[in-house]
Amino acid sequence: MNIFVIMKRTFDTEEKIQIENGEVVEDGAEFIINPYDEYAVEEAIQLKEEHGGEVTVVSVGDEETEKQIRTALAMGADKGVLIEDEEIDGADTFTVQELLKAYFKEQEVDIILGGNIAVDGGSGQIGPRLADQLGINYVTSVTDLKIEDGTAKIEKDAEGDQIMIEVPLPVLITAQQGLNEPRYPSLPGIMKAKKKPLETLDLDDLDLDEEDVEPKTKTVDRYLPPEKQAGRKLEGELDEQVAELVSLLKNEAKVI
Ligand SMILES: Cc1cc2nc3c(=O)[nH]c(=O)nc-3n(C[C@H](O)[C@H](O)[C@H](O)COP(=O)(O)OP(=O)(O)OC[C@H]3O[C@@H](n4cnc5c(N)ncnc54)[C@H](O)[C@@H]3O)c2cc1C
């Protein structure tokens, strides 16, 4: 099987986000594989273990993204592809979709696995948009996946309910929490990953010009939510507390 994972490098979810002049401060921050994409990598490796074939991890990023691709290779993926170009001036979902589309148009695909959502950008658009552009089926928020006779048998999370879907290959799926338990890279895996192929592609390689991937949207501002004010504890006898609470709801919060 030709198994692909689309993977994003994201902020470590433990990191405290700081914003300066409308930009997220990246200096000194830890970066990881987007957590939902770890499920995608794990599922891809399990599919290969069961059905044979090859797992290729594809990411649009910069040279720093090599580290996360190598981690996926250490988990057990076979090949990495990094799409990067200094000419790419900013990127939005359109940009990333176009770059991935150009790459995948040249590939024989059985299945593409991605994350349900990126924990930083959070639009959840890349998977469905890419599938649409490639003209293949997609199923989002997948919690169980089996491939039998060219058909993907899928369990999908729908706001706490489960839906069973069968869809012929090729298909793109996005992984939801619970799909599997991603493995940690083993020491031999880390050693092997250093020698696995990691191809870097730029706009020329993908037969694209800068204008072809120009963002369609512009981020005009970024800001953190206002800091929460400390809560207030009411003191005194119960009837006094009730009276004060009613007064606060009426005069301060103005909700009654
Ligand atoms: C080189 C580069 C420059 C950027 N510059 C800017 C900028 O100037 N301003 C700005 O606001 N934003 C910028 N971005 C962020 C960009 O807009 C988002 O990465 C993109 O729109 C994806 O949206 P998302 O994060 O909501 O992903 P989602 O759609 O939520 O991601 C869902 C899934 O899609 C896949 N996916 C997402 N992103 C990638 C990727 N890069 N490669 C492979 N698979 C992926 C993963 O499987 C992921 O789990 C940049 C990103 C890159 C890579």
Ligand as a Chemical Component Dictionary entry (heavy atoms), coordinates in Angstrom:
data_LIG
# 
_chem_comp.id                   LIG 
_chem_comp.type                 NON-POLYMER 
_chem_comp.pdbx_formal_charge   0 
_chem_comp.three_letter_code    LIG 
# 
loop_
_chem_comp_atom.comp_id 
_chem_comp_atom.atom_id 
_chem_comp_atom.alt_atom_id 
_chem_comp_atom.type_symbol 
_chem_comp_atom.charge 
_chem_comp_atom.model_Cartn_x 
_chem_comp_atom.model_Cartn_y 
_chem_comp_atom.model_Cartn_z 
_chem_comp_atom.pdbx_ordinal 
LIG C1  C1  C 0 5.973  27.847 5.769  1  
LIG C2  C2  C 0 4.758  28.347 6.488  2  
LIG C3  C3  C 0 4.556  29.729 6.635  3  
LIG C4  C4  C 0 3.451  30.202 7.303  4  
LIG N1  N1  N 0 3.259  31.544 7.404  5  
LIG C5  C5  C 0 2.163  32.032 8.010  6  
LIG C6  C6  C 0 1.930  33.424 8.120  7  
LIG O1  O1  O 0 2.723  34.232 7.638  8  
LIG N2  N2  N 0 0.831  33.860 8.761  9  
LIG C7  C7  C 0 -0.083 32.974 9.280  10 
LIG O2  O2  O 0 -1.071 33.415 9.853  11 
LIG N3  N3  N 0 0.092  31.638 9.196  12 
LIG C8  C8  C 0 1.190  31.152 8.581  13 
LIG N4  N4  N 0 1.371  29.780 8.482  14 
LIG C9  C9  C 0 0.368  28.886 9.032  15 
LIG C10 C10 C 0 -0.559 28.387 7.925  16 
LIG O3  O3  O 0 -1.511 29.372 7.624  17 
LIG C11 C11 C 0 -1.240 27.112 8.429  18 
LIG O4  O4  O 0 -0.212 26.189 8.654  19 
LIG C12 C12 C 0 -2.154 26.473 7.411  20 
LIG O5  O5  O 0 -3.153 27.366 7.037  21 
LIG C13 C13 C 0 -2.771 25.203 7.984  22 
LIG O6  O6  O 0 -3.873 25.561 8.770  23 
LIG P1  P1  P 0 -4.087 24.986 10.213 24 
LIG O7  O7  O 0 -2.904 25.240 11.032 25 
LIG O8  O8  O 0 -5.410 25.526 10.666 26 
LIG O9  O9  O 0 -4.167 23.407 9.988  27 
LIG P2  P2  P 0 -5.417 22.420 10.080 28 
LIG O10 O10 O 0 -6.169 22.499 8.817  29 
LIG O11 O11 O 0 -6.147 22.571 11.382 30 
LIG O12 O12 O 0 -4.582 21.044 10.121 31 
LIG C14 C14 C 0 -5.262 19.797 9.981  32 
LIG C15 C15 C 0 -4.288 18.774 9.485  33 
LIG O13 O13 O 0 -3.799 19.141 8.187  34 
LIG C16 C16 C 0 -2.434 18.727 8.049  35 
LIG N5  N5  N 0 -1.569 19.901 7.916  36 
LIG C17 C17 C 0 -1.765 21.160 8.378  37 
LIG N6  N6  N 0 -0.730 21.948 8.069  38 
LIG C18 C18 C 0 0.157  21.187 7.403  39 
LIG C19 C19 C 0 1.442  21.424 6.848  40 
LIG N7  N7  N 0 2.024  22.618 6.936  41 
LIG N8  N8  N 0 2.069  20.399 6.228  42 
LIG C20 C20 C 0 1.504  19.175 6.134  43 
LIG N9  N9  N 0 0.287  18.887 6.674  44 
LIG C21 C21 C 0 -0.364 19.872 7.293  45 
LIG C22 C22 C 0 -2.092 17.972 9.337  46 
LIG O14 O14 O 0 -2.414 16.627 9.171  47 
LIG C23 C23 C 0 -3.042 18.606 10.351 48 
LIG O15 O15 O 0 -3.308 17.801 11.466 49 
LIG C24 C24 C 0 2.496  29.283 7.842  50 
LIG C25 C25 C 0 2.688  27.902 7.696  51 
LIG C26 C26 C 0 3.797  27.437 7.030  52 
LIG C27 C27 C 0 3.969  25.936 6.883  53 
# 
loop_
_chem_comp_bond.comp_id 
_chem_comp_bond.atom_id_1 
_chem_comp_bond.atom_id_2 
_chem_comp_bond.value_order 
_chem_comp_bond.pdbx_ordinal 
LIG C1  C2  SING 1  
LIG C2  C3  SING 2  
LIG C2  C26 DOUB 3  
LIG C3  C4  DOUB 4  
LIG C4  N1  SING 5  
LIG C4  C24 SING 6  
LIG N1  C5  DOUB 7  
LIG C5  C6  SING 8  
LIG C5  C8  SING 9  
LIG C6  O1  DOUB 10 
LIG C6  N2  SING 11 
LIG N2  C7  SING 12 
LIG C7  O2  DOUB 13 
LIG C7  N3  SING 14 
LIG N3  C8  DOUB 15 
LIG C8  N4  SING 16 
LIG N4  C9  SING 17 
LIG N4  C24 SING 18 
LIG C9  C10 SING 19 
LIG C10 O3  SING 20 
LIG C10 C11 SING 21 
LIG C11 O4  SING 22 
LIG C11 C12 SING 23 
LIG C12 O5  SING 24 
LIG C12 C13 SING 25 
LIG C13 O6  SING 26 
LIG O6  P1  SING 27 
LIG P1  O7  DOUB 28 
LIG P1  O8  SING 29 
LIG P1  O9  SING 30 
LIG O9  P2  SING 31 
LIG P2  O10 DOUB 32 
LIG P2  O11 SING 33 
LIG P2  O12 SING 34 
LIG O12 C14 SING 35 
LIG C14 C15 SING 36 
LIG C15 O13 SING 37 
LIG C15 C23 SING 38 
LIG O13 C16 SING 39 
LIG C16 N5  SING 40 
LIG C16 C22 SING 41 
LIG N5  C17 SING 42 
LIG N5  C21 SING 43 
LIG C17 N6  DOUB 44 
LIG N6  C18 SING 45 
LIG C18 C19 SING 46 
LIG C18 C21 DOUB 47 
LIG C19 N7  SING 48 
LIG C19 N8  DOUB 49 
LIG N8  C20 SING 50 
LIG C20 N9  DOUB 51 
LIG N9  C21 SING 52 
LIG C22 O14 SING 53 
LIG C22 C23 SING 54 
LIG C23 O15 SING 55 
LIG C24 C25 DOUB 56 
LIG C25 C26 SING 57 
LIG C26 C27 SING 58 
# 
